[in-house]
Amino acid sequence: MNLVVSTSQPIGSGSRLRPGERPIWWNASRDHGSFALWREEAARAGLNIDAWISLLLEFDLVLDDMPPSLQPLDLLAAAAAARPNVTALTFSPAMRSWIEPGPVTADARDELPEIALPQRIAIRLRPGSSLSSRLKPELIDLALACDRRAAVHSRTLESWALSVAVKSSTT
């Protein structure tokens, strides 16, 4: 059985999650066969495994929430690439580091099968469910670009993406 248990800040240093997230532990034992691929893809993206999984999970949930008629991948790619209409100003050094182009400083250590996930994402998952089918490594660059654009607007990826969808459907 997969239990989601609240925890204090996870062990280790570096950015395990987007700054400001409230982490909880998720047991990913059902995905044991995917751990090597996850580690490889997270390292390739310059992210630790917790951040890589969290970004892809949230992006997958966002894509599920958006109607296919909006062509969500194209819509979000265009919105992420568009010139920002606000100055990129964040209030914490950790968030400033997060939104900078390039890889995020990643702590290569992980605690698989335990993953630190943002609580707001974990509550949308069915306890005990496998995560592998939701993680699409080919979308990590777009997911990270969208998350960084959201952070500039002081929003979560989900909130920012859904606002992009609403704006596109009203224009």
N, CA and C of each residue as an Amber inpcrd file, in Angstrom:
protein
   513
   0.8330000  -1.1760000   0.0000000   0.0000000   0.0000000   0.0000000
   0.8820000   1.2450000   0.0000000   0.5030000   2.2250000  -0.7830000
   1.2670000   3.4590000  -0.8930000   0.6600000   4.4900000   0.0420000
   1.4330000   4.9620000   0.9780000   0.9370000   5.9550000   1.9170000
   1.5960000   7.2870000   1.6560000   0.8240000   8.3320000   1.6910000
   1.3420000   9.6790000   1.5980000   1.3830000  10.2120000   3.0120000
   2.5660000  10.5250000   3.4880000   2.7450000  10.9350000   4.8630000
   3.4000000  12.3070000   4.8920000   2.8640000  13.2230000   5.6760000
   3.4780000  14.5350000   5.8210000   4.8400000  14.3940000   6.4520000
   5.7150000  15.2800000   6.0870000   7.0670000  15.2510000   6.6170000
   7.5770000  16.6700000   6.7510000   8.6270000  16.8290000   7.4910000
   9.3110000  18.1130000   7.5060000  10.1700000  18.1680000   6.2500000
  10.9990000  19.1920000   6.1280000  11.8440000  19.3150000   4.9420000
  12.6480000  18.0400000   4.7460000  12.6780000  17.4970000   3.5190000
  13.4080000  16.2580000   3.2760000  14.9010000  16.3920000   3.5800000
  15.5220000  15.2480000   3.8060000  16.9470000  15.1840000   4.1090000
  17.7460000  15.5980000   2.8800000  18.8950000  16.1860000   3.0920000
  19.7830000  16.5280000   1.9850000  19.7670000  18.0080000   1.6980000
  20.6890000  18.4050000   0.8300000  20.7760000  19.8170000   0.4800000
  20.4370000  19.9940000  -0.9880000  20.3400000  21.2550000  -1.4140000
  20.0170000  21.5390000  -2.8030000  18.5170000  21.6730000  -2.9840000
  18.1410000  21.9350000  -4.2150000  16.7320000  22.1410000  -4.5440000
  16.0810000  20.8180000  -4.9060000  15.4700000  20.2060000  -3.9300000
  14.7780000  18.9470000  -4.2120000  13.4610000  19.2030000  -4.9060000
  12.8440000  20.3520000  -4.6180000  11.5830000  20.7510000  -5.2340000
  11.6750000  22.2320000  -5.5590000  10.7100000  22.7070000  -6.3190000
  10.6370000  24.1410000  -6.5820000  10.5790000  24.8550000  -5.2330000
  11.3400000  25.9170000  -5.0630000  11.3110000  26.6360000  -3.7810000
   9.8930000  27.0410000  -3.3880000   9.6000000  26.8810000  -2.1070000
   8.2950000  27.2500000  -1.5760000   7.2890000  26.1070000  -1.5160000
   7.6190000  24.9730000  -2.0950000   6.6900000  23.8380000  -2.0660000
   6.6730000  23.2000000  -0.6870000   5.5420000  22.6250000  -0.3430000
   5.3870000  21.8820000   0.9070000   5.5270000  20.4050000   0.5760000
   6.6640000  19.7880000   0.9300000   6.8960000  18.3980000   0.5290000
   6.2120000  17.3780000   1.4280000   5.8280000  16.2920000   0.8080000
   5.3890000  15.1000000   1.5330000   6.0320000  13.8990000   0.8440000
   6.0960000  12.8120000   1.5380000   6.7180000  11.6100000   0.9830000
   5.7000000  10.7980000   0.1970000   6.1410000  10.2660000  -0.9150000
   5.3460000   9.3630000  -1.7440000   6.1840000   8.1050000  -1.9430000
   5.5990000   6.9530000  -1.6960000   6.2900000   5.6890000  -1.8930000
   6.0540000   5.2300000  -3.3290000   7.1190000   5.1890000  -4.1100000
   7.0320000   4.8190000  -5.5280000   7.5000000   3.3840000  -5.7770000
   7.3610000   2.5240000  -4.8120000   7.8210000   1.1400000  -4.9470000
   7.2370000   0.4300000  -6.1670000   6.0010000   0.7670000  -6.5340000
   5.3690000   0.1170000  -7.6980000   6.1010000   0.4170000  -8.9970000
   6.9070000   1.4730000  -9.0040000   7.6240000   1.8830000 -10.2130000
   9.0890000   1.4700000 -10.1910000   9.4430000   0.5160000  -9.3530000
  10.8390000   0.1170000  -9.1670000  11.5690000  -0.1060000 -10.4860000
  10.9170000  -0.6880000 -11.4590000  11.5490000  -0.9620000 -12.7480000
  11.9050000   0.2840000 -13.5460000  11.4000000   1.4250000 -13.1550000
  11.6670000   2.6830000 -13.8630000  12.7300000   3.5400000 -13.1880000
  13.2130000   3.1600000 -12.0230000  14.1270000   4.0070000 -11.2670000
  15.3890000   4.3650000 -12.0520000  15.9900000   3.4090000 -12.7410000
  17.2220000   3.6970000 -13.4960000  16.9560000   4.7350000 -14.5880000
  15.8550000   4.5870000 -15.3020000  15.4920000   5.5540000 -16.3450000
  15.2360000   6.9280000 -15.7230000  14.5060000   6.9780000 -14.6200000
  14.2270000   8.2530000 -13.9650000  15.5220000   8.9540000 -13.5670000
  16.4490000   8.2040000 -12.9690000  17.7240000   8.7990000 -12.5540000
  18.4890000   9.3420000 -13.7540000  18.5270000   8.5680000 -14.8070000
  19.2410000   8.9820000 -16.0210000  18.6220000  10.2380000 -16.6310000
  17.3150000  10.2650000 -16.7530000  16.6240000  11.4040000 -17.3650000
  16.7080000  12.6490000 -16.4830000  16.6030000  12.4790000 -15.1790000
  16.7230000  13.6220000 -14.2670000  18.1220000  14.2240000 -14.3630000
  19.1380000  13.3750000 -14.3970000  20.5150000  13.8660000 -14.5270000
  20.7040000  14.5880000 -15.8600000  20.1470000  14.0480000 -16.9190000
  20.2510000  14.6710000 -18.2440000  19.5990000  16.0620000 -18.2410000
  18.5090000  16.2090000 -17.4910000  17.7890000  17.4890000 -17.4160000
  18.4360000  18.4660000 -16.4330000  19.4210000  17.9990000 -15.6560000
  20.0600000  18.8610000 -14.6690000  19.2060000  19.0950000 -13.4390000
  18.3330000  18.1310000 -13.1480000  17.4360000  18.2300000 -11.9960000
  17.6340000  17.0290000 -11.0870000  17.3020000  17.1890000  -9.8220000
  17.2960000  15.9910000  -8.9860000  16.0040000  15.2320000  -9.2820000
  15.9610000  14.0300000  -8.8400000  14.8430000  13.1600000  -9.2150000
  13.4960000  13.6490000  -8.6710000  13.4780000  14.2290000  -7.4820000
  12.2170000  14.7140000  -6.9150000  11.6470000  15.8610000  -7.7560000
  12.4910000  16.8080000  -8.1280000  12.0370000  17.9360000  -8.9570000
  11.6210000  17.4540000 -10.3450000  12.3710000  16.5420000 -10.9280000
  12.0650000  16.0190000 -12.2660000  10.7000000  15.3320000 -12.2700000
  10.4750000  14.4620000 -11.2940000   9.1920000  13.7570000 -11.1970000
   8.0600000  14.7520000 -10.9420000   8.2620000  15.6840000 -10.0200000
   7.2120000  16.6560000  -9.6810000   6.8190000  17.5090000 -10.8850000
   7.8070000  17.9870000 -11.6350000   7.5070000  18.7940000 -12.8190000
   6.7170000  18.0020000 -13.8510000   7.1680000  16.7950000 -14.1330000
   6.4710000  15.9900000 -15.1410000   5.0820000  15.5660000 -14.6780000
   4.9340000  15.2700000 -13.3970000   3.6070000  14.9250000 -12.8760000
   2.6490000  16.1050000 -13.0010000   3.1090000  17.2660000 -12.5620000
   2.2290000  18.4370000 -12.6370000   1.8960000  18.7660000 -14.0880000
   2.8700000  18.6730000 -14.9770000   2.6260000  18.9800000 -16.3840000
   1.6210000  17.9900000 -16.9730000   1.7400000  16.7230000 -16.6250000
   0.7910000  15.7210000 -17.1110000  -0.6230000  16.0010000 -16.5860000
  -0.7320000  16.3560000 -15.3290000  -2.0440000  16.6850000 -14.7560000
  -2.6480000  17.9080000 -15.4510000  -1.8150000  18.9000000 -15.7350000
  -2.2720000  20.0990000 -16.4460000  -2.7660000  19.7300000 -17.8400000
  -2.0140000  18.9130000 -18.5440000  -2.4260000  18.5060000 -19.8910000
  -3.7460000  17.7370000 -19.8460000  -3.9330000  16.9190000 -18.8150000
  -5.2080000  16.1980000 -18.6440000  -6.3680000  17.1620000 -18.3940000
  -6.0840000  18.2630000 -17.7080000  -7.1350000  19.2270000 -17.3710000
  -7.5520000  20.1030000 -18.5510000  -6.6840000  20.2330000 -19.5330000
  -6.9630000  21.1360000 -20.6570000  -7.6710000  20.3870000 -21.7810000
  -8.6690000  21.0120000 -22.4070000  -9.3580000  20.3530000 -23.5100000
  -8.4270000  20.1650000 -24.7130000  -8.4700000  19.0030000 -25.3480000
  -7.6140000  18.7480000 -26.5150000  -7.8210000  19.7630000 -27.6400000
  -9.0090000  20.3360000 -27.7230000  -9.2870000  21.3060000 -28.7800000
  -8.3840000  22.5360000 -28.6930000  -7.8130000  22.8050000 -27.5320000
  -6.8920000  23.9390000 -27.3760000  -5.4740000  23.6250000 -27.8310000
  -5.2250000  22.3770000 -28.1770000  -3.8710000  21.9230000 -28.5260000
  -2.8910000  22.3720000 -27.4330000  -3.0480000  21.8020000 -26.2450000
  -2.3280000  22.2920000 -25.0710000  -0.8080000  22.3570000 -25.2050000
  -0.1910000  21.3850000 -25.8480000   1.2760000  21.4360000 -25.9660000
   1.7100000  22.6570000 -26.7640000   1.0550000  22.9080000 -27.8970000
   1.4040000  24.0730000 -28.7160000   1.0880000  25.3710000 -27.9770000
  -0.0490000  25.4060000 -27.3220000  -0.4750000  26.5970000 -26.5950000
   0.5230000  26.9460000 -25.4840000   0.8990000  25.9570000 -24.6960000
   1.8170000  26.2040000 -23.5830000   3.2270000  26.5170000 -24.0750000
   3.6540000  25.8690000 -25.1610000   4.9780000  26.1690000 -25.7190000
   5.0400000  27.6170000 -26.1860000   3.9940000  28.0680000 -26.8490000
   3.9590000  29.4590000 -27.3170000   3.9250000  30.4340000 -26.1460000
   3.1490000  30.1310000 -25.1250000   3.0490000  31.0120000 -23.9610000
   4.3680000  31.0660000 -23.1930000   5.0520000  29.9470000 -23.0870000
   6.3310000  29.9160000 -22.3740000   7.4060000  30.6760000 -23.1430000
   7.3250000  30.6530000 -24.4740000   8.3240000  31.3230000 -25.3090000
   8.0270000  32.8040000 -25.5140000   6.8050000  33.2220000 -25.2320000
   6.4140000  34.6170000 -25.4510000   7.1940000  35.5500000 -24.5300000
   7.3720000  36.7500000 -25.0010000   8.0560000  37.7580000 -24.1870000
   7.2040000  38.0300000 -22.9430000   7.8240000  37.9710000 -21.7600000
   7.0370000  38.1890000 -20.5420000   6.5410000  39.6300000 -20.4500000
   5.3590000  39.7720000 -19.8830000   4.7940000  41.1050000 -19.7090000
   5.0280000  41.6460000 -18.2940000   5.8510000  40.9450000 -17.5390000
   6.2290000  41.4130000 -16.2060000   7.7360000  41.2900000 -16.0570000
   8.2840000  42.0950000 -15.1850000   9.7040000  41.9950000 -14.8880000
   9.9400000  40.7270000 -14.0790000  10.9750000  39.9990000 -14.4210000
  11.3000000  38.7770000 -13.6900000  11.8760000  39.1550000 -12.3270000
  11.0230000  39.2370000 -11.3580000  11.4270000  39.6140000 -10.0170000
  10.8890000  38.5750000  -9.0520000  11.7880000  37.9570000  -8.3600000
  11.3720000  37.0050000  -7.3330000  11.9750000  37.4520000  -6.0130000
  11.3970000  36.9970000  -4.9380000  11.7690000  37.5200000  -3.6430000
  12.7970000  36.6970000  -2.8940000  13.0760000  35.5070000  -3.3320000
  14.0480000  34.7100000  -2.5920000  15.1910000  34.2960000  -3.5080000
  16.3810000  34.1780000  -2.9450000  17.5150000  33.7130000  -3.7520000
  17.2580000  32.3260000  -4.3540000  16.5660000  31.4660000  -3.6110000
  16.2770000  30.1200000  -4.1240000  15.3800000  30.1900000  -5.3590000
  14.3590000  31.0530000  -5.3310000  13.4770000  31.1780000  -6.4870000
  14.2010000  31.8580000  -7.6470000  15.0610000  32.8280000  -7.3520000
  15.8470000  33.4560000  -8.4200000  16.6950000  32.4110000  -9.1280000
  17.2910000  31.5310000  -8.3580000  18.0960000  30.4570000  -8.9340000
  17.2350000  29.5100000  -9.7710000  16.0200000  29.2360000  -9.3010000
  15.1100000  28.3150000  -9.9930000  14.7220000  28.8280000 -11.3740000
  14.4720000  30.1350000 -11.5020000  13.9750000  30.6530000 -12.7840000
  15.0870000  30.9660000 -13.7790000  16.3390000  30.9040000 -13.3540000
  17.4420000  31.1640000 -14.2710000  17.5010000  30.0770000 -15.3430000
  17.7830000  30.4720000 -16.5970000  17.9270000  29.4520000 -17.6520000
  19.0560000  28.4730000 -17.3090000  18.9450000  27.2980000 -17.8420000
  19.9630000  26.2740000 -17.6170000  19.5540000  25.3180000 -16.5180000
  20.4210000  24.3600000 -16.2360000  20.0900000  23.3550000 -15.2310000
  20.0280000  23.9450000 -13.8280000  19.1610000  23.3760000 -13.0350000
  19.0630000  23.7270000 -11.6210000  20.1350000  22.9130000 -10.9140000
  20.7930000  23.5030000  -9.9330000  21.7850000  22.7430000  -9.1810000
  21.0980000  21.5320000  -8.5810000  21.5400000  20.3800000  -8.9870000
  20.8600000  19.1530000  -8.5730000  21.7160000  18.3510000  -7.6030000
  21.0800000  17.8630000  -6.5900000  21.6940000  16.9240000  -5.6710000
  21.4520000  15.5520000  -6.2780000  22.5040000  14.8720000  -6.6830000
  22.3590000  13.5970000  -7.3840000  21.8360000  12.4760000  -6.4900000
  21.8930000  12.6840000  -5.1790000  21.3870000  11.6410000  -4.2810000
  19.8740000  11.5980000  -4.3400000  19.3330000  10.4340000  -4.1150000
  17.8820000  10.3160000  -3.9970000  17.5720000   9.2930000  -2.9250000
  16.3240000   9.1870000  -2.6090000  15.8920000   8.2580000  -1.5730000
  14.8420000   7.3020000  -2.1060000  14.9410000   6.9870000  -3.4130000
  13.9930000   6.0450000  -3.9940000  13.9830000   4.7610000  -3.1860000
  12.8430000   4.1830000  -2.9470000  11.5540000   4.4180000  -3.5720000
  10.7680000   5.5940000  -3.0060000  11.3190000   6.2940000  -2.0060000
  10.6320000   7.4630000  -1.4590000  10.9420000   8.6800000  -2.3100000
   9.8990000   9.4590000  -2.6060000  10.0340000  10.6830000  -3.3870000
   9.4060000  11.8110000  -2.5790000  10.0630000  12.9590000  -2.5770000
   9.4580000  14.1560000  -1.9940000   8.6490000  14.8190000  -3.1000000
   7.3370000  14.8650000  -2.9280000   6.4470000  15.5070000  -3.8950000
   5.7860000  16.7150000  -3.2460000   5.4630000  17.7340000  -4.0460000
   4.6690000  18.8240000  -3.4860000   3.3030000  18.2740000  -3.0570000
   2.8690000  18.6670000  -1.8890000   1.6040000  18.1640000  -1.3590000
   0.4580000  18.4300000  -2.3260000   0.4310000  19.6160000  -2.9590000
  -0.6650000  19.9840000  -3.8480000  -0.7430000  19.0740000  -5.0780000
   0.3660000  18.4530000  -5.4450000   0.3560000  17.5050000  -6.5680000
  -0.0220000  16.1120000  -6.0740000   0.5680000  15.6980000  -4.9720000
   0.3130000  14.3540000  -4.4400000  -1.1580000  14.1270000  -4.1230000
  -1.8740000  15.1600000  -3.6710000  -3.2790000  14.9520000  -3.3210000
  -4.1440000  14.6900000  -4.5530000  -3.6230000  14.9610000  -5.7280000
  -4.3770000  14.6820000  -6.9500000  -4.1550000  13.2540000  -7.4530000
  -3.2610000  12.5260000  -6.8170000  -2.9460000  11.1620000  -7.2370000
  -3.6700000  10.1520000  -6.3560000  -4.0660000   9.0550000  -6.9680000
  -4.6980000   7.9890000  -6.1960000  -3.6280000   7.2370000  -5.4100000
  -3.7980000   7.0960000  -4.0980000  -2.8010000   6.3710000  -3.3130000
  -2.5360000   4.9870000  -3.9000000  -1.2770000   4.6420000  -3.9730000
  -0.8860000   3.3470000  -4.5000000  -0.7100000   3.3090000  -5.9990000
  -0.9990000   4.4090000  -6.6770000  -0.9100000   4.3920000  -8.1380000
   0.5350000   4.4730000  -8.6070000   0.7580000   3.9040000  -9.7660000
   2.0610000   3.9790000 -10.4170000   2.2070000   5.3520000 -11.0590000
   3.4180000   5.8690000 -11.0670000   3.6780000   7.1830000 -11.6480000
   4.2480000   7.1010000 -13.0640000   4.8100000   5.9600000 -13.4330000
   5.5570000   5.8350000 -14.6900000   4.7900000   6.3020000 -15.9160000
   3.5230000   5.9710000 -16.0170000   2.7660000   6.3260000 -17.2200000
   2.5420000   7.8330000 -17.3350000   2.6860000   8.5610000 -16.2440000
   2.4870000  10.0120000 -16.2610000   3.7750000  10.7810000 -16.5580000
   4.9110000  10.1230000 -16.4700000   6.2030000  10.7960000 -16.6350000
   6.6900000  10.6340000 -18.0700000   6.6660000  11.7260000 -18.8150000
   7.0770000  11.7230000 -20.2260000   8.3540000  12.5510000 -20.3400000
   9.5150000  11.8710000 -20.3010000  10.8010000  12.5880000 -20.2890000
  10.9810000  13.5680000 -21.4510000  10.3770000  13.2940000 -22.5830000
  10.5270000  14.1770000 -23.7370000   9.8740000  15.5420000 -23.5230000
   9.0580000  15.6850000 -22.4760000   8.3780000  16.9520000 -22.1970000
   9.0390000  17.7720000 -21.0860000  10.1800000  17.2990000 -20.5520000
  10.7660000  17.9920000 -19.4010000  11.1980000  19.4180000 -19.7290000
  11.7370000  19.6640000 -20.9100000  12.1690000  21.0280000 -21.2330000
  10.9820000  21.9860000 -21.2750000   9.8880000  21.5530000 -21.8690000
   8.6930000  22.3880000 -21.9240000   8.0810000  22.5550000 -20.5310000
   8.0360000  21.4870000 -19.7620000   7.4910000  21.5670000 -18.3970000
   8.3080000  22.5470000 -17.5590000   9.6290000  22.5010000 -17.6650000
  10.4820000  23.4000000 -16.8950000  10.3310000  24.8450000 -17.3790000
  10.2420000  25.0440000 -18.6900000  10.0430000  26.3990000 -19.2250000
   8.7190000  26.9800000 -18.7340000   7.6760000  26.1690000 -18.7510000
   6.3700000  26.6310000 -18.2650000   6.4120000  26.9160000 -16.7740000
   7.0720000  26.0620000 -16.0010000   7.1560000  26.2730000 -14.5680000
   7.9350000  27.5400000 -14.2480000   8.9950000  27.7880000 -14.9820000
   9.7760000  29.0090000 -14.7570000   8.9560000  30.2450000 -15.1120000
   8.1920000  30.1830000 -16.1950000   7.3350000  31.3190000 -16.5460000
   6.2830000  31.5260000 -15.4580000   5.7360000  30.4440000 -14.9460000
   4.7590000  30.5480000 -13.8570000   5.3870000  31.1930000 -12.6300000
   6.6100000  30.7980000 -12.3030000   7.2940000  31.3380000 -11.1210000
   7.5090000  32.8430000 -11.2410000   7.8040000  33.3240000 -12.4420000
   7.9730000  34.7590000 -12.6600000   6.6810000  35.5020000 -12.3130000
   5.5460000  34.8560000 -12.5420000   4.2440000  35.4380000 -12.2430000
   3.7650000  35.0760000 -10.8280000   4.6460000  34.4820000 -10.0260000
   4.3110000  34.0450000  -8.6600000   3.1300000  33.0860000  -8.6520000
   3.1370000  32.1500000  -9.6050000   2.0590000  31.1660000  -9.7080000
   2.6600000  29.7690000  -9.8080000   1.8100000  28.7840000  -9.5590000
   2.2180000  27.4080000  -9.8110000   2.0880000  27.1440000 -11.3110000
   2.7200000  26.1020000 -11.7810000   2.5860000  25.7070000 -13.1790000
   1.1200000  25.4810000 -13.5320000   0.4110000  24.7860000 -12.6590000
  -1.0000000  24.4980000 -12.9100000  -1.8190000  25.7820000 -13.0470000
  -1.6750000  26.6990000 -12.1160000  -2.4290000  27.9450000 -12.1440000
  -2.0940000  28.7650000 -13.3900000  -0.8190000  28.8730000 -13.7020000
  -0.3860000  29.6410000 -14.8720000  -0.9270000  29.0180000 -16.1580000
  -0.7710000  27.6980000 -16.3150000  -1.2120000  27.0170000 -17.5350000
  -2.7220000  27.1300000 -17.7280000  -3.4740000  26.9800000 -16.6600000
  -4.9250000  27.0920000 -16.7960000  -5.3450000  28.5280000 -17.1140000
  -4.5960000  29.5090000 -16.6220000  -4.9030000  30.9000000 -16.9930000
  -4.5740000  31.1400000 -18.4640000  -3.5340000  30.5200000 -18.9670000
  -3.2090000  30.6100000 -20.4040000  -4.3470000  30.0020000 -21.2180000
  -4.8650000  28.8790000 -20.7740000  -5.9640000  28.2190000 -21.4790000
  -7.2180000  29.0780000 -21.4880000  -7.5410000  29.6870000 -20.3590000
  -8.7200000  30.5430000 -20.2690000  -8.5630000  31.7570000 -21.1930000
  -7.3990000  32.3790000 -21.1580000  -7.1620000  33.5520000 -22.0150000
  -7.2730000  33.1790000 -23.4850000  -6.7610000  32.0130000 -23.8540000
  -6.7980000  31.6120000 -25.2720000  -8.2080000  31.3070000 -25.7350000
  -9.0410000  30.8390000 -24.8260000 -10.4130000  30.4970000 -25.2270000
 -11.3420000  31.7030000 -25.2280000 -10.8730000  32.8330000 -24.6610000
 -11.7100000  34.0290000 -24.6450000 -11.2760000  35.0590000 -25.6910000
 -10.2130000  34.7490000 -26.4290000  -9.7460000  35.6860000 -27.4560000
 -10.0970000  35.2120000 -28.8430000
